Amino acid sequence: MYVMSGGREAHTPYSYISVVDATQSKKILDAKIGANWLEALAWEKSLPRLFVNVTAENVVGVLDRGKHSITANWQVLADTLQNLPLLLDEPNHRLLLTTSKWPRLVEIDSDSGKMTATAPTSVRSTTSHTMQS
């Protein structure tokens, strides 16, 4: 199980993504992320990647589950802020997210990190820590 902690709620300039063994209720390790606001995680089954909304930096981070570190940061639209919910559509190689400030739905190619589509939304997104397809 992966759990986010720290950051702005803990009054630290960094956050953690912790790996927890749920069968033993034991924390295995902490991956320190140099940002104080993380929002949502999306687990990729076919590759050892975990996508994370690094809301503080307006990027989607790509965490290598083997190395326990962010290997890439994919910029979300420059005219949007606060990327909150995140959904991985793994069969179609796309990440879907919404932003709260200047509300938009954003589609990102999960292989290249390039934005492939965007559309305005009329409703502000709410904080969601995990969405899975």
A tleap script that builds the chain and sets N, CA, C and O, in Angstrom:
source leaprc.protein.ff14SB
mol = sequence {
  NMET TYR VAL MET SER GLY GLY ARG GLU ALA
  HIE THR PRO TYR SER TYR ILE SER VAL VAL
  ASP ALA THR GLN SER LYS LYS ILE LEU ASP
  ALA LYS ILE GLY ALA ASN TRP LEU GLU ALA
  LEU ALA TRP GLU LYS SER LEU PRO ARG LEU
  PHE VAL ASN VAL THR ALA GLU ASN VAL VAL
  GLY VAL LEU ASP ARG GLY LYS HIE SER ILE
  THR ALA ASN TRP GLN VAL LEU ALA ASP THR
  LEU GLN ASN LEU PRO LEU LEU LEU ASP GLU
  PRO ASN HIE ARG LEU LEU LEU THR THR SER
  LYS TRP PRO ARG LEU VAL GLU ILE ASP SER
  ASP SER GLY LYS MET THR ALA THR ALA PRO
  THR SER VAL ARG SER THR THR SER HIE THR
  MET GLN CSER
}
set mol.1.N position { 0.851 -1.149 0.000 }
set mol.1.CA position { 0.000 0.000 0.000 }
set mol.1.C position { 0.910 1.229 0.000 }
set mol.1.O position { 1.957 1.244 0.648 }
set mol.2.N position { 0.489 2.259 -0.740 }
set mol.2.CA position { 1.220 3.524 -0.789 }
set mol.2.C position { 0.384 4.594 -0.096 }
set mol.2.O position { -0.820 4.706 -0.328 }
set mol.3.N position { 1.040 5.378 0.758 }
set mol.3.CA position { 0.364 6.391 1.551 }
set mol.3.C position { 1.149 7.689 1.462 }
set mol.3.O position { 2.378 7.681 1.543 }
set mol.4.N position { 0.444 8.809 1.294 }
set mol.4.CA position { 1.083 10.119 1.270 }
set mol.4.C position { 0.979 10.761 2.646 }
set mol.4.O position { -0.033 10.620 3.332 }
set mol.5.N position { 2.049 11.480 3.048 }
set mol.5.CA position { 2.029 12.185 4.327 }
set mol.5.C position { 2.991 13.369 4.276 }
set mol.5.O position { 3.716 13.572 3.303 }
set mol.6.N position { 2.970 14.138 5.358 }
set mol.6.CA position { 3.855 15.299 5.447 }
set mol.6.C position { 3.293 16.470 4.672 }
set mol.6.O position { 2.081 16.580 4.485 }
set mol.7.N position { 4.166 17.332 4.229 }
set mol.7.CA position { 3.760 18.466 3.420 }
set mol.7.C position { 3.077 19.566 4.201 }
set mol.7.O position { 3.305 19.734 5.399 }
set mol.8.N position { 2.251 20.300 3.516 }
set mol.8.CA position { 1.651 21.503 4.097 }
set mol.8.C position { 0.818 21.212 5.335 }
set mol.8.O position { 0.789 22.028 6.256 }
set mol.9.N position { 0.140 20.072 5.380 }
set mol.9.CA position { -0.656 19.723 6.554 }
set mol.9.C position { 0.231 19.475 7.776 }
set mol.9.O position { -0.182 19.729 8.907 }
set mol.10.N position { 1.439 18.981 7.548 }
set mol.10.CA position { 2.395 18.716 8.629 }
set mol.10.C position { 3.368 19.880 8.813 }
set mol.10.O position { 4.274 19.815 9.645 }
set mol.11.N position { 3.173 20.943 8.030 }
set mol.11.CA position { 4.022 22.145 8.100 }
set mol.11.C position { 5.484 21.841 7.757 }
set mol.11.O position { 6.406 22.353 8.392 }
set mol.12.N position { 5.672 20.992 6.733 }
set mol.12.CA position { 7.017 20.693 6.248 }
set mol.12.C position { 7.108 21.064 4.769 }
set mol.12.O position { 6.098 21.026 4.067 }
set mol.13.N position { 8.293 21.420 4.284 }
set mol.13.CA position { 8.442 21.767 2.869 }
set mol.13.C position { 8.569 20.547 1.959 }
set mol.13.O position { 8.813 20.702 0.763 }
set mol.14.N position { 8.411 19.364 2.489 }
set mol.14.CA position { 8.523 18.109 1.741 }
set mol.14.C position { 7.379 17.186 2.142 }
set mol.14.O position { 6.688 17.426 3.131 }
set mol.15.N position { 7.192 16.134 1.365 }
set mol.15.CA position { 6.175 15.126 1.643 }
set mol.15.C position { 6.820 13.756 1.538 }
set mol.15.O position { 7.961 13.620 1.096 }
set mol.16.N position { 6.073 12.750 1.949 }
set mol.16.CA position { 6.528 11.371 1.814 }
set mol.16.C position { 5.466 10.557 1.094 }
set mol.16.O position { 4.266 10.769 1.270 }
set mol.17.N position { 5.934 9.625 0.282 }
set mol.17.CA position { 5.094 8.538 -0.189 }
set mol.17.C position { 5.671 7.310 0.487 }
set mol.17.O position { 6.792 6.893 0.195 }
set mol.18.N position { 4.903 6.742 1.385 }
set mol.18.CA position { 5.373 5.610 2.184 }
set mol.18.C position { 4.830 4.308 1.615 }
set mol.18.O position { 3.700 4.242 1.132 }
set mol.19.N position { 5.658 3.282 1.683 }
set mol.19.CA position { 5.256 1.933 1.306 }
set mol.19.C position { 4.945 1.190 2.599 }
set mol.19.O position { 5.783 1.114 3.497 }
set mol.20.N position { 3.731 0.642 2.687 }
set mol.20.CA position { 3.282 -0.048 3.880 }
set mol.20.C position { 2.911 -1.484 3.521 }
set mol.20.O position { 2.193 -1.722 2.551 }
set mol.21.N position { 3.403 -2.432 4.304 }
set mol.21.CA position { 2.992 -3.818 4.163 }
set mol.21.C position { 1.685 -3.959 4.930 }
set mol.21.O position { 1.689 -3.993 6.161 }
set mol.22.N position { 0.575 -4.039 4.221 }
set mol.22.CA position { -0.745 -4.066 4.852 }
set mol.22.C position { -1.005 -5.369 5.596 }
set mol.22.O position { -1.802 -5.391 6.534 }
set mol.23.N position { -0.352 -6.448 5.198 }
set mol.23.CA position { -0.579 -7.720 5.892 }
set mol.23.C position { 0.063 -7.733 7.271 }
set mol.23.O position { -0.407 -8.431 8.170 }
set mol.24.N position { 1.149 -6.954 7.445 }
set mol.24.CA position { 1.839 -6.901 8.731 }
set mol.24.C position { 1.649 -5.560 9.450 }
set mol.24.O position { 2.163 -5.362 10.551 }
set mol.25.N position { 0.907 -4.642 8.818 }
set mol.25.CA position { 0.721 -3.294 9.373 }
set mol.25.C position { 2.065 -2.663 9.718 }
set mol.25.O position { 2.268 -2.141 10.814 }
set mol.26.N position { 2.981 -2.727 8.742 }
set mol.26.CA position { 4.341 -2.253 8.980 }
set mol.26.C position { 4.801 -1.370 7.819 }
set mol.26.O position { 4.657 -1.735 6.652 }
set mol.27.N position { 5.359 -0.197 8.160 }
set mol.27.CA position { 5.921 0.679 7.133 }
set mol.27.C position { 7.249 0.102 6.663 }
set mol.27.O position { 8.113 -0.240 7.471 }
set mol.28.N position { 7.401 -0.001 5.345 }
set mol.28.CA position { 8.608 -0.556 4.751 }
set mol.28.C position { 9.638 0.535 4.469 }
set mol.28.O position { 10.819 0.383 4.781 }
set mol.29.N position { 9.180 1.630 3.879 }
set mol.29.CA position { 10.093 2.729 3.562 }
set mol.29.C position { 9.327 4.005 3.267 }
set mol.29.O position { 8.119 3.989 3.035 }
set mol.30.N position { 10.066 5.117 3.281 }
set mol.30.CA position { 9.540 6.423 2.904 }
set mol.30.C position { 10.310 6.930 1.693 }
set mol.30.O position { 11.541 6.919 1.688 }
set mol.31.N position { 9.595 7.372 0.674 }
set mol.31.CA position { 10.211 8.066 -0.461 }
set mol.31.C position { 9.950 9.551 -0.242 }
set mol.31.O position { 8.803 9.995 -0.276 }
set mol.32.N position { 11.004 10.310 -0.019 }
set mol.32.CA position { 10.863 11.740 0.258 }
set mol.32.C position { 10.683 12.494 -1.052 }
set mol.32.O position { 11.462 12.329 -1.991 }
set mol.33.N position { 9.650 13.321 -1.101 }
set mol.33.CA position { 9.336 14.123 -2.286 }
set mol.33.C position { 9.522 15.585 -1.895 }
set mol.33.O position { 8.966 16.033 -0.892 }
set mol.34.N position { 10.284 16.318 -2.660 }
set mol.34.CA position { 10.618 17.703 -2.330 }
set mol.34.C position { 9.529 18.703 -2.658 }
set mol.34.O position { 9.804 19.745 -3.252 }
set mol.35.N position { 8.307 18.403 -2.281 }
set mol.35.CA position { 7.180 19.321 -2.504 }
set mol.35.C position { 6.224 19.164 -1.323 }
set mol.35.O position { 6.099 18.080 -0.754 }
set mol.36.N position { 5.559 20.248 -0.967 }
set mol.36.CA position { 4.714 20.203 0.225 }
set mol.36.C position { 3.240 19.930 -0.052 }
set mol.36.O position { 2.426 19.990 0.870 }
set mol.37.N position { 2.878 19.633 -1.298 }
set mol.37.CA position { 1.468 19.368 -1.583 }
set mol.37.C position { 1.350 18.296 -2.646 }
set mol.37.O position { 1.550 18.562 -3.831 }
set mol.38.N position { 1.024 17.081 -2.222 }
set mol.38.CA position { 0.734 15.968 -3.120 }
set mol.38.C position { -0.746 15.673 -2.988 }
set mol.38.O position { -1.309 15.847 -1.907 }
set mol.39.N position { -1.387 15.234 -4.047 }
set mol.39.CA position { -2.823 14.992 -3.970 }
set mol.39.C position { -3.248 13.573 -4.274 }
set mol.39.O position { -3.818 12.919 -3.400 }
set mol.40.N position { -3.005 13.072 -5.447 }
set mol.40.CA position { -3.579 11.784 -5.840 }
set mol.40.C position { -2.499 10.864 -6.397 }
set mol.40.O position { -1.500 11.316 -6.955 }
set mol.41.N position { -2.725 9.569 -6.233 }
set mol.41.CA position { -1.828 8.550 -6.762 }
set mol.41.C position { -2.582 7.673 -7.752 }
set mol.41.O position { -3.777 7.425 -7.593 }
set mol.42.N position { -1.876 7.206 -8.772 }
set mol.42.CA position { -2.454 6.253 -9.726 }
set mol.42.C position { -1.396 5.184 -10.008 }
set mol.42.O position { -0.299 5.483 -10.479 }
set mol.43.N position { -1.745 3.951 -9.713 }
set mol.43.CA position { -0.855 2.790 -9.822 }
set mol.43.C position { -0.912 2.225 -11.225 }
set mol.43.O position { -1.999 1.977 -11.748 }
set mol.44.N position { 0.236 2.017 -11.841 }
set mol.44.CA position { 0.291 1.374 -13.152 }
set mol.44.C position { 0.619 -0.100 -12.953 }
set mol.44.O position { 1.621 -0.431 -12.320 }
set mol.45.N position { -0.214 -0.988 -13.485 }
set mol.45.CA position { -0.036 -2.422 -13.272 }
set mol.45.C position { 1.037 -3.029 -14.173 }
set mol.45.O position { 1.758 -3.932 -13.750 }
set mol.46.N position { 1.149 -2.545 -15.407 }
set mol.46.CA position { 2.039 -3.178 -16.377 }
set mol.46.C position { 3.496 -2.742 -16.254 }
set mol.46.O position { 4.384 -3.438 -16.748 }
set mol.47.N position { 3.755 -1.637 -15.624 }
set mol.47.CA position { 5.123 -1.128 -15.423 }
set mol.47.C position { 5.268 -0.712 -13.960 }
set mol.47.O position { 4.268 -0.464 -13.287 }
set mol.48.N position { 6.502 -0.635 -13.463 }
set mol.48.CA position { 6.685 -0.270 -12.051 }
set mol.48.C position { 6.613 1.243 -11.815 }
set mol.48.O position { 7.531 1.840 -11.253 }
set mol.49.N position { 5.516 1.846 -12.250 }
set mol.49.CA position { 5.361 3.293 -12.088 }
set mol.49.C position { 4.143 3.606 -11.236 }
set mol.49.O position { 3.139 2.893 -11.246 }
set mol.50.N position { 4.272 4.700 -10.502 }
set mol.50.CA position { 3.188 5.256 -9.716 }
set mol.50.C position { 3.124 6.730 -10.085 }
set mol.50.O position { 4.109 7.452 -9.935 }
set mol.51.N position { 1.978 7.176 -10.564 }
set mol.51.CA position { 1.815 8.579 -10.932 }
set mol.51.C position { 1.284 9.334 -9.719 }
set mol.51.O position { 0.428 8.832 -8.992 }
set mol.52.N position { 1.793 10.530 -9.509 }
set mol.52.CA position { 1.383 11.329 -8.354 }
set mol.52.C position { 1.176 12.780 -8.792 }
set mol.52.O position { 2.013 13.359 -9.486 }
set mol.53.N position { 0.057 13.349 -8.377 }
set mol.53.CA position { -0.163 14.774 -8.613 }
set mol.53.C position { 0.659 15.549 -7.600 }
set mol.53.O position { 0.362 15.542 -6.406 }
set mol.54.N position { 1.701 16.219 -8.091 }
set mol.54.CA position { 2.515 17.096 -7.251 }
set mol.54.C position { 1.912 18.487 -7.423 }
set mol.54.O position { 2.391 19.308 -8.205 }
set mol.55.N position { 0.856 18.716 -6.673 }
set mol.55.CA position { 0.049 19.920 -6.832 }
set mol.55.C position { 0.851 21.169 -6.544 }
set mol.55.O position { 0.628 22.197 -7.184 }
set mol.56.N position { 1.775 21.116 -5.604 }
set mol.56.CA position { 2.598 22.280 -5.253 }
set mol.56.C position { 3.399 22.797 -6.441 }
set mol.56.O position { 3.693 23.990 -6.518 }
set mol.57.N position { 3.755 21.908 -7.369 }
set mol.57.CA position { 4.586 22.285 -8.518 }
set mol.57.C position { 3.833 22.237 -9.839 }
set mol.57.O position { 4.416 22.480 -10.896 }
set mol.58.N position { 2.535 21.922 -9.785 }
set mol.58.CA position { 1.713 21.863 -10.996 }
set mol.58.C position { 2.256 20.843 -12.006 }
set mol.58.O position { 2.309 21.102 -13.208 }
set mol.59.N position { 2.658 19.673 -11.480 }
set mol.59.CA position { 3.190 18.609 -12.335 }
set mol.59.C position { 2.592 17.267 -11.916 }
set mol.59.O position { 2.052 17.115 -10.820 }
set mol.60.N position { 2.708 16.310 -12.821 }
set mol.60.CA position { 2.461 14.913 -12.492 }
set mol.60.C position { 3.840 14.281 -12.365 }
set mol.60.O position { 4.620 14.278 -13.318 }
set mol.61.N position { 4.135 13.746 -11.186 }
set mol.61.CA position { 5.404 13.062 -10.972 }
set mol.61.C position { 5.267 11.598 -11.328 }
set mol.61.O position { 4.223 10.983 -11.106 }
set mol.62.N position { 6.331 11.048 -11.883 }
set mol.62.CA position { 6.375 9.619 -12.212 }
set mol.62.C position { 7.353 8.981 -11.235 }
set mol.62.O position { 8.562 9.198 -11.316 }
set mol.63.N position { 6.813 8.190 -10.309 }
set mol.63.CA position { 7.634 7.538 -9.308 }
set mol.63.C position { 7.944 6.119 -9.759 }
set mol.63.O position { 7.035 5.348 -10.067 }
set mol.64.N position { 9.217 5.778 -9.797 }
set mol.64.CA position { 9.650 4.411 -10.107 }
set mol.64.C position { 9.501 3.600 -8.822 }
set mol.64.O position { 10.183 3.872 -7.834 }
set mol.65.N position { 8.616 2.611 -8.832 }
set mol.65.CA position { 8.351 1.841 -7.621 }
set mol.65.C position { 9.539 0.973 -7.221 }
set mol.65.O position { 9.622 0.560 -6.064 }
set mol.66.N position { 10.447 0.686 -8.123 }
set mol.66.CA position { 11.648 -0.080 -7.783 }
set mol.66.C position { 12.717 0.790 -7.151 }
set mol.66.O position { 13.395 0.370 -6.213 }
set mol.67.N position { 12.869 2.005 -7.666 }
set mol.67.CA position { 13.884 2.940 -7.153 }
set mol.67.C position { 13.350 3.808 -6.018 }
set mol.67.O position { 14.123 4.422 -5.283 }
set mol.68.N position { 12.029 3.858 -5.879 }
set mol.68.CA position { 11.371 4.667 -4.846 }
set mol.68.C position { 11.722 6.141 -4.968 }
set mol.68.O position { 11.940 6.830 -3.971 }
set mol.69.N position { 11.773 6.609 -6.202 }
set mol.69.CA position { 12.069 8.023 -6.435 }
set mol.69.C position { 11.346 8.515 -7.683 }
set mol.69.O position { 10.973 7.733 -8.558 }
set mol.70.N position { 11.160 9.814 -7.740 }
set mol.70.CA position { 10.544 10.457 -8.909 }
set mol.70.C position { 11.571 10.468 -10.032 }
set mol.70.O position { 12.675 10.986 -9.863 }
set mol.71.N position { 11.211 9.898 -11.176 }
set mol.71.CA position { 12.120 9.839 -12.318 }
set mol.71.C position { 11.776 10.858 -13.393 }
set mol.71.O position { 12.595 11.132 -14.269 }
set mol.72.N position { 10.567 11.424 -13.335 }
set mol.72.CA position { 10.155 12.440 -14.309 }
set mol.72.C position { 9.055 13.293 -13.689 }
set mol.72.O position { 8.289 12.834 -12.841 }
set mol.73.N position { 8.997 14.534 -14.128 }
set mol.73.CA position { 7.911 15.445 -13.771 }
set mol.73.C position { 7.306 15.964 -15.065 }
set mol.73.O position { 8.009 16.528 -15.904 }
set mol.74.N position { 6.003 15.774 -15.227 }
set mol.74.CA position { 5.314 16.209 -16.429 }
set mol.74.C position { 4.474 17.427 -16.100 }
set mol.74.O position { 3.577 17.370 -15.259 }
set mol.75.N position { 4.770 18.513 -16.761 }
set mol.75.CA position { 4.093 19.783 -16.512 }
set mol.75.C position { 2.625 19.720 -16.918 }
set mol.75.O position { 2.279 19.234 -17.995 }
set mol.76.N position { 1.777 20.220 -16.032 }
set mol.76.CA position { 0.359 20.380 -16.345 }
set mol.76.C position { 0.222 21.758 -16.974 }
set mol.76.O position { 1.077 22.617 -16.765 }
set mol.77.N position { -0.820 21.978 -17.726 }
set mol.77.CA position { -1.038 23.251 -18.417 }
set mol.77.C position { -0.575 24.461 -17.615 }
set mol.77.O position { -0.855 24.566 -16.421 }
set mol.78.N position { 0.125 25.360 -18.265 }
set mol.78.CA position { 0.630 26.552 -17.588 }
set mol.78.C position { -0.494 27.456 -17.093 }
set mol.78.O position { -0.314 28.162 -16.101 }
set mol.79.N position { -1.642 27.452 -17.755 }
set mol.79.CA position { -2.724 28.348 -17.344 }
set mol.79.C position { -3.690 27.695 -16.360 }
set mol.79.O position { -4.779 28.220 -16.126 }
set mol.80.N position { -3.306 26.557 -15.782 }
set mol.80.CA position { -4.144 25.903 -14.775 }
set mol.80.C position { -3.331 25.731 -13.501 }
set mol.80.O position { -2.100 25.744 -13.528 }
set mol.81.N position { -4.018 25.574 -12.410 }
set mol.81.CA position { -3.363 25.329 -11.129 }
set mol.81.C position { -4.182 24.328 -10.331 }
set mol.81.O position { -5.365 24.114 -10.592 }
set mol.82.N position { -3.534 23.734 -9.371 }
set mol.82.CA position { -4.153 22.821 -8.426 }
set mol.82.C position { -4.707 21.560 -9.087 }
set mol.82.O position { -5.911 21.305 -9.072 }
set mol.83.N position { -3.786 20.773 -9.672 }
set mol.83.CA position { -4.171 19.463 -10.199 }
set mol.83.C position { -4.471 18.552 -9.009 }
set mol.83.O position { -3.604 18.276 -8.180 }
set mol.84.N position { -5.716 18.097 -8.949 }
set mol.84.CA position { -6.179 17.360 -7.774 }
set mol.84.C position { -6.491 15.905 -8.097 }
set mol.84.O position { -5.596 15.076 -7.933 }
set mol.85.N position { -7.699 15.522 -8.546 }
set mol.85.CA position { -7.962 14.112 -8.854 }
set mol.85.C position { -7.117 13.630 -10.040 }
set mol.85.O position { -6.759 14.410 -10.922 }
set mol.86.N position { -6.813 12.348 -10.039 }
set mol.86.CA position { -5.985 11.743 -11.078 }
set mol.86.C position { -6.506 10.341 -11.352 }
set mol.86.O position { -6.761 9.572 -10.425 }
set mol.87.N position { -6.662 10.016 -12.619 }
set mol.87.CA position { -7.154 8.699 -13.028 }
set mol.87.C position { -6.251 8.170 -14.128 }
set mol.87.O position { -5.957 8.882 -15.088 }
set mol.88.N position { -5.812 6.932 -13.996 }
set mol.88.CA position { -5.020 6.280 -15.031 }
set mol.88.C position { -5.921 5.371 -15.838 }
set mol.88.O position { -6.534 4.452 -15.295 }
set mol.89.N position { -6.004 5.625 -17.135 }
set mol.89.CA position { -6.678 4.739 -18.085 }
set mol.89.C position { -5.552 3.960 -18.762 }
set mol.89.O position { -5.110 4.302 -19.858 }
set mol.90.N position { -5.105 2.915 -18.090 }
set mol.90.CA position { -3.916 2.186 -18.539 }
set mol.90.C position { -4.055 1.562 -19.925 }
set mol.90.O position { -3.115 1.669 -20.712 }
set mol.91.N position { -5.186 0.907 -20.276 }
set mol.91.CA position { -5.285 0.308 -21.611 }
set mol.91.C position { -5.131 1.324 -22.744 }
set mol.91.O position { -4.657 0.978 -23.826 }
set mol.92.N position { -5.529 2.574 -22.500 }
set mol.92.CA position { -5.440 3.602 -23.539 }
set mol.92.C position { -4.277 4.566 -23.330 }
set mol.92.O position { -4.181 5.584 -24.015 }
set mol.93.N position { -3.402 4.250 -22.395 }
set mol.93.CA position { -2.176 5.023 -22.146 }
set mol.93.C position { -2.454 6.510 -21.911 }
set mol.93.O position { -1.844 7.378 -22.535 }
set mol.94.N position { -3.385 6.779 -21.002 }
set mol.94.CA position { -3.661 8.184 -20.719 }
set mol.94.C position { -3.951 8.395 -19.237 }
set mol.94.O position { -4.506 7.544 -18.542 }
set mol.95.N position { -3.546 9.567 -18.803 }
set mol.95.CA position { -3.854 10.050 -17.465 }
set mol.95.C position { -4.889 11.145 -17.615 }
set mol.95.O position { -4.782 11.996 -18.498 }
set mol.96.N position { -5.884 11.122 -16.757 }
set mol.96.CA position { -6.904 12.169 -16.761 }
set mol.96.C position { -6.853 12.857 -15.402 }
set mol.96.O position { -6.815 12.202 -14.360 }
set mol.97.N position { -6.851 14.171 -15.430 }
set mol.97.CA position { -6.860 14.919 -14.187 }
set mol.97.C position { -7.694 16.169 -14.362 }
set mol.97.O position { -7.951 16.614 -15.481 }
set mol.98.N position { -8.109 16.722 -13.250 }
set mol.98.CA position { -8.802 18.003 -13.293 }
set mol.98.C position { -8.043 18.986 -12.421 }
set mol.98.O position { -7.309 18.614 -11.506 }
set mol.99.N position { -8.247 20.251 -12.741 }
set mol.99.CA position { -7.610 21.315 -11.983 }
set mol.99.C position { -8.683 22.148 -11.310 }
set mol.99.O position { -9.807 22.258 -11.800 }
set mol.100.N position { -8.320 22.729 -10.185 }
set mol.100.CA position { -9.292 23.465 -9.394 }
set mol.100.C position { -9.320 24.945 -9.752 }
set mol.100.O position { -10.396 25.528 -9.885 }
set mol.101.N position { -8.164 25.551 -9.908 }
set mol.101.CA position { -8.115 26.954 -10.320 }
set mol.101.C position { -8.134 26.984 -11.840 }
set mol.101.O position { -7.375 26.255 -12.480 }
set mol.102.N position { -8.965 27.792 -12.414 }
set mol.102.CA position { -9.206 27.794 -13.855 }
set mol.102.C position { -9.545 26.364 -14.269 }
set mol.102.O position { -8.767 25.712 -14.965 }
set mol.103.N position { -10.703 25.885 -13.839 }
set mol.103.CA position { -11.067 24.465 -13.943 }
set mol.103.C position { -10.982 23.905 -15.365 }
set mol.103.O position { -11.563 24.433 -16.312 }
set mol.104.N position { -10.219 22.797 -15.462 }
set mol.104.CA position { -10.043 22.136 -16.746 }
set mol.104.C position { -9.902 20.638 -16.521 }
set mol.104.O position { -9.438 20.187 -15.473 }
set mol.105.N position { -10.313 19.882 -17.526 }
set mol.105.CA position { -10.021 18.462 -17.613 }
set mol.105.C position { -8.812 18.341 -18.525 }
set mol.105.O position { -8.797 18.909 -19.617 }
set mol.106.N position { -7.807 17.611 -18.089 }
set mol.106.CA position { -6.560 17.496 -18.849 }
set mol.106.C position { -6.284 16.016 -19.107 }
set mol.106.O position { -6.406 15.180 -18.212 }
set mol.107.N position { -5.911 15.715 -20.346 }
set mol.107.CA position { -5.518 14.356 -20.717 }
set mol.107.C position { -4.032 14.371 -21.064 }
set mol.107.O position { -3.574 15.197 -21.853 }
set mol.108.N position { -3.286 13.439 -20.461 }
set mol.108.CA position { -1.842 13.340 -20.682 }
set mol.108.C position { -1.525 11.934 -21.163 }
set mol.108.O position { -2.039 10.958 -20.616 }
set mol.109.N position { -0.684 11.825 -22.179 }
set mol.109.CA position { -0.225 10.524 -22.657 }
set mol.109.C position { 0.664 9.911 -21.567 }
set mol.109.O position { 1.674 10.510 -21.198 }
set mol.110.N position { 0.310 8.738 -21.051 }
set mol.110.CA position { 1.055 8.157 -19.937 }
set mol.110.C position { 2.389 7.536 -20.354 }
set mol.110.O position { 3.157 7.095 -19.500 }
set mol.111.N position { 2.667 7.499 -21.645 }
set mol.111.CA position { 3.974 7.029 -22.111 }
set mol.111.C position { 4.952 8.189 -22.279 }
set mol.111.O position { 6.113 8.089 -21.884 }
set mol.112.N position { 4.484 9.283 -22.863 }
set mol.112.CA position { 5.377 10.395 -23.175 }
set mol.112.C position { 5.282 11.568 -22.203 }
set mol.112.O position { 6.212 12.369 -22.111 }
set mol.113.N position { 4.173 11.677 -21.480 }
set mol.113.CA position { 3.980 12.821 -20.594 }
set mol.113.C position { 3.452 14.052 -21.301 }
set mol.113.O position { 3.314 15.111 -20.688 }
set mol.114.N position { 3.154 13.926 -22.586 }
set mol.114.CA position { 2.646 15.075 -23.349 }
set mol.114.C position { 1.144 15.214 -23.166 }
set mol.114.O position { 0.408 14.227 -23.149 }
set mol.115.N position { 0.705 16.457 -23.028 }
set mol.115.CA position { -0.718 16.737 -22.941 }
set mol.115.C position { -1.340 16.475 -24.310 }
set mol.115.O position { -0.848 16.981 -25.319 }
set mol.116.N position { -2.413 15.693 -24.354 }
set mol.116.CA position { -3.045 15.343 -25.617 }
set mol.116.C position { -4.398 16.006 -25.811 }
set mol.116.O position { -4.870 16.128 -26.942 }
set mol.117.N position { -5.034 16.440 -24.717 }
set mol.117.CA position { -6.331 17.111 -24.839 }
set mol.117.C position { -6.610 17.889 -23.562 }
set mol.117.O position { -6.090 17.578 -22.490 }
set mol.118.N position { -7.441 18.902 -23.708 }
set mol.118.CA position { -7.881 19.686 -22.561 }
set mol.118.C position { -9.256 20.247 -22.860 }
set mol.118.O position { -9.585 20.519 -24.015 }
set mol.119.N position { -10.051 20.419 -21.836 }
set mol.119.CA position { -11.385 20.988 -22.004 }
set mol.119.C position { -11.753 21.734 -20.719 }
set mol.119.O position { -11.424 21.287 -19.620 }
set mol.120.N position { -12.430 22.863 -20.861 }
set mol.120.CA position { -12.863 23.570 -19.661 }
set mol.120.C position { -13.950 22.790 -18.939 }
set mol.120.O position { -14.729 22.067 -19.559 }
set mol.121.N position { -13.991 22.946 -17.638 }
set mol.121.CA position { -15.059 22.356 -16.848 }
set mol.121.C position { -15.770 23.481 -16.111 }
set mol.121.O position { -15.191 24.541 -15.873 }
set mol.122.N position { -16.996 23.251 -15.760 }
set mol.122.CA position { -17.759 24.304 -15.096 }
set mol.122.C position { -17.797 24.124 -13.589 }
set mol.122.O position { -18.231 25.022 -12.867 }
set mol.123.N position { -17.347 22.975 -13.110 }
set mol.123.CA position { -17.386 22.698 -11.681 }
set mol.123.C position { -15.968 22.547 -11.175 }
set mol.123.O position { -15.154 21.853 -11.784 }
set mol.124.N position { -15.669 23.198 -10.056 }
set mol.124.CA position { -14.351 23.051 -9.460 }
set mol.124.C position { -14.189 21.641 -8.929 }
set mol.124.O position { -15.120 21.078 -8.353 }
set mol.125.N position { -13.010 21.070 -9.119 }
set mol.125.CA position { -12.758 19.731 -8.596 }
set mol.125.C position { -12.550 19.811 -7.092 }
set mol.125.O position { -12.192 20.858 -6.551 }
set mol.126.N position { -12.778 18.692 -6.435 }
set mol.126.CA position { -12.562 18.622 -4.999 }
set mol.126.C position { -11.393 17.693 -4.730 }
set mol.126.O position { -11.029 16.870 -5.571 }
set mol.127.N position { -10.829 17.830 -3.589 }
set mol.127.CA position { -9.680 17.008 -3.226 }
set mol.127.C position { -10.069 15.541 -3.232 }
set mol.127.O position { -11.071 15.137 -2.641 }
set mol.128.N position { -9.251 14.757 -3.915 }
set mol.128.CA position { -9.451 13.312 -3.951 }
set mol.128.C position { -8.086 12.676 -3.884 }
set mol.128.O position { -7.217 13.002 -4.693 }
set mol.129.N position { -7.872 11.791 -2.957 }
set mol.129.CA position { -6.553 11.234 -2.768 }
set mol.129.C position { -6.243 10.068 -3.678 }
set mol.129.O position { -5.072 9.835 -3.976 }
set mol.130.N position { -7.224 9.333 -4.129 }
set mol.130.CA position { -6.957 8.211 -5.021 }
set mol.130.C position { -8.159 7.951 -5.901 }
set mol.130.O position { -9.296 7.914 -5.430 }
set mol.131.N position { -7.896 7.772 -7.187 }
set mol.131.CA position { -8.913 7.342 -8.139 }
set mol.131.C position { -8.301 6.233 -8.964 }
set mol.131.O position { -7.174 6.382 -9.436 }
set mol.132.N position { -8.978 5.158 -9.151 }
set mol.132.CA position { -8.487 4.048 -9.971 }
set mol.132.C position { -9.548 3.674 -10.997 }
set mol.132.O position { -10.748 3.795 -10.749 }
set mol.133.N position { -9.080 3.219 -12.150 }
set mol.133.CA position { -10.014 2.746 -13.171 }
set mol.133.C position { -10.362 1.311 -12.919 }
set mol.133.O position { -11.140 0.724 -13.671 }
savepdb mol mol.pdb
quit
